[in-house]
Each structure stands twice: as C-alpha cells, then as structure tokens.
Amino acid sequence: KAVLVDFYADWCNPCKMISPLLEKLTSDETVKTGSGRSLDLVTVDTDSEFDLATKYKVRALPTVIAFKDGQKVDQFVGALNEDGIRQFIAKL
C-alpha cells in the first residue's frame, strides 16, 4: 500500500476543504496509485505533532506527503481539487 499523510491544523480553512476529499478518495477501493497500489490515509494535526511536522519540513498547510514502502516519494502543498488529487495519486 501507499500512504498519504495529511498535515493539517483545525484553524486552516484550505485543510478543511481538502481533508474530506482525501478521505473520500482513500476509502474508495477503485482509486489506485499509478503502480496499482491501494491507499491509506494518516492525518497529522501539526499543532499537537509539531516535532513530526518539523521532521518532514512542513512549512505550509495543508501539506500531503506520499510514502511507498516507508519512503517519502512525493508531496503537494495547498488545497487541490478532486481532479488534482486524483492526478497526484495516479503519479504514485
């Protein structure tokens, strides 16, 4: 599986827009990465997990980082629409 990590904060309005889209797409079993992997979603509240956000150099919200086999492979920053997120997933 591939894992998308959604770094967010409760006060972040773009985060509130993108989080439901990420939940929808990662829970849809027909949505796969370009290499055919299914997806898991992990959410990280940067206000309570500041050290983790610092470790991954999160400087703006939302930041979504993709991992495959435990390795960071790609990321995007900012609120993408559903098509943009689908394109991001397809590249993985």
N, C-alpha and C positions, 0 to 999 in steps of 0.2 A: 504494500500500500504506500501511497504518498500521503504526506501530512501537510495541511495548510495551517499555519499558526497565525491567528488574527490578533495583533497587538492593538488594543483599544483602550479608551477611557470613557467612563459614564458621561462626562461632560462634553464629549466630542460628537458634534452633530453628524459629520460625514461617517463616523463609525456606526452611528445608529441607522444610517441608510444602507451601509454595506453588510452589516452583520446578518440581517435576515436573508440576504441573497446568498451569502456563503453557507448558511445553514441549509437553505433550500437545495443548493447545488451539491453539497457534500452528502446530503441524505438521499439524493436521487441515485439509485443504483445504476441507472443508464448513463450517468455522467462519468466518464473515464478520462484519464490522462492520455496524452498522445501515444504513450507506450502501453496503454491498456490497463493501467492500474486503477483501482478504486481509491477513494479519498477518505481521509479522516480530517476532522476539524478540531483544533485546540484553540481556545480563546485565552488570552493573557491580558488581565487588567494591569496596565502599566503603572497605575497609581499604587497598587499593592505589590506589584512584582517589578519594582524599579531596577533591581540588580539584573534580572533576566533581560529587560529591555535594553539596559546598558550593554550587556554582553553581546547582544545582536545589533548594536549600534542603531537602535530605533530613535530617530530624531524628529519624525513627524507622524501624525496619526490620521487615518489608520495605516498601518504597515502590515502587509501579509507576506509571510515568508514560507516558501515551499521547501519541504525536505523529502528526499528519497533515500532509503537505506541509511537514515540518520545523518545525512549530509545536506547542508543547505545547497539548493540548486538554482533558486530564482526568488525574486520578490517583486512586489509592486507597492507603491506608496500613493495614497489618495483613494478617493471613492470612485471605483469603476462601476459602470452599469453592468447588467447581467451579461450582455454580449461580450463586454471587455473581460469579465471574469472567466467566461467560457473560453475565450481565446487564450487567456493566461493558462488555464488548466490544460488546454489542448497542446501547449508547448512543452508540458512536463513529460 
